[in-house]
Amino acid sequence: MKIYISGPRTGIKDFNSPEFEKAKAHFINLGHLVESPSEAPRCNTWEDYMKYDIVLLLQCSHIFMLKGWENSKGAKLEKYIADSLGIKEIVI
């Protein structure tokens, strides 16, 4: 299984990277491949980050939503895309 981690980043200390890393480690320990936007190269704009992240999402079979995703414009977009394209959500 290849899992995309989605969640809030903007306006959160350290861009919420510790939560992304915890989720990534959890799924890797279970033997899954993981894509995380916390590892994106530095981009100039939010739109550039989203373009990069959406490419990662489209390569995955599953999506995992971090706590607070409902308050994130980018995570809501990623969830919409995942739902629309049949990318399955993992709920734990």
N, C-alpha and C positions, 0 to 999 in steps of 0.2 A: 504494500500500500504506500502511496506517496501522498503526504499530507501537507497542506498549506496552512500556516498559522496566521490568523487574522485578528486584529484587535486595535485598540486605540494607541496612538503614538504622540500625536501633536498635543502640546501643552502639558505633557506628563514628564516628570523628572526622568532624565536619561532616556527619553523617548520610549519608556516602558520596556526597554531592552531586557531587564532581568526577568520579567514575566514571559517574554518571548523565548528567552533562553531556557527557562524552567520547562516550558511546554515542549520545546525542541528536544531537550535531554530525555524527557519522559517517553516521547514517541520513538526516539532512537533506541533507547533501552529496550523497547518492545520489538525492535527489529524493523522499524519502518524508515523510509526515506522521508526527509522533511525539508520543506522550503519555508524560509522565514524572511519577511520584509526587513527585519532588524539587521540583516546582512547586506542590504542594498548598497551599491556604491553611492557616494555623495552625489546628489542631484541638485539642480538649481531651484526647481519649483516643485510644489505639491503635485502638479500635473505630471511632471517627469517621474516622480516617485511612483505615482499610480500606474503609469504606463509600464514601468519596469515590473511592478508587483503583479499586475494583471497577467503579464506573460508568464510569471512563475505560477500563478494560480491555475492557468490554463493547462499546465503540464501535470497537474495533480488530479488524483481520483477522489480525494477527500479534503474537507476544510474543517479546521478547528477554530472556534470563535472564543477568544479570551474575554474574561469578565470586562464589562463596560463597552463592548463593541457597539452597543446600541447608540452610544453617544459620539460615535466617530463617523464622520462623513465618508472616509475612505473604507472603513470596515463595512459600513452599510452597503456601499457600492460592490465590494468584493462578495458579500453575502448574496446580494441580488444576482450577480453574475453566476455564482456557484449554483444557486437555486434554479436559475433559468436554464443552465446547461447540464443539470443533472449531476453536479459534483456533490457527493454525499457529505452531510455534516456529521462530525463525530461529537457526541455529547457524553461527557463524563462527570 
